[in-house]
Amino acid sequence: MQSFQGIVMFRRTFFVFCVLYFSCPQSFADTRLVYQQNVDTNDTFELIVKGSKVGVADGGSDQLNLLFDESTATFTFIDHAYRQYTQISEQKMIDVNKRMQEKMKQMQANLDEQLKTMTPEQQAMVKQGKMGMRMMPGMRGFGVADAQPKNHIPSMLNTRVNDYQCRRVDTFQGGQVVQSQCVAEQKSLGLTRFDYDMILVFLRATASLAQQGAFSMGFTAPPLPEAGKNINGIPIQAKHEVAGHQVSTSLIDIFQAAVDAAIFEIPENYIQAEIPLPAM
């Protein structure tokens, strides 16, 4: 997965250039994309864009569950039930994975030392993985990436879904289609170029975070299909997996109107939680 940090830097440079040398009166506008999950339910969620920030909220609520800030390339996961939030980034996940790998090597070295003093029966248990497995449960959530790579294959033809022109993209893993979506480009959606690109950066940054195993650590992934560097468009219809369940997602409305900046602020009485890491 290509890092999104290069895209972020390009967009920042372009925006500064635009502001300094041109008026750029309509470079971006606040946007809300409303999605429905499963046609037999009224469950909806919104993708909210304001400047360099993208938020995800349950439909009809301005309480964000997830906030992405392009200016810092940071995700903030917000838990309203426990009044806490956790901030992570692609670099943070890289550091976490590196530390966990070092811890795993340390544990393996300790186990190898213990083997020297074990009875043959105990050594057999270790080799079968029985003793090793008892040491692992607390570490399984860190940096668990997909065992098999995913390939996103776009169709050569365009189609129309919900009055939008879009292109189908099938995602293959292990020789099977695990996700199917239809993605629309900027003109079809009627978004400004800046907001459209902002959403693409968010989707690709989310995919990069997933590649680092963030969503196997208890963080909730956005309820959107997985993106890839060769997926040029925003999903308007999809069949994909959310929290281990197959769902269908459809874009049902787009609003372009001012969004209150306070929506993107973390409540003052919320506590910042850190990713738990083992002592080295």
Secondary structure, 3 states (H helix, E strand, C coil): CCCCHHHHHHHHHHHHHHHHHCCCCCCCCCEEEEEEECCCCCCEEEEEEECCEEEEEECCCCCEEEEEECCCCEEEEEECCCCEEEEEEHHHHHHHHHHHHHHHHHHHHHHHHHHCCCCHHHHHHHHCCHHHHHHCHHHCCCCCCCCCCEEEEEEEEEEEECCEEEEEEEEEECCEEEEEEEEECHHHHCCCHHHHHHHHHHHHHHHHHHHCCHHHCCCCCCCCCCCCCCCCCEEEEEEEEECCEEEEEEEEEEECCCCCHHHHCCCCCCEECCCCCCCC
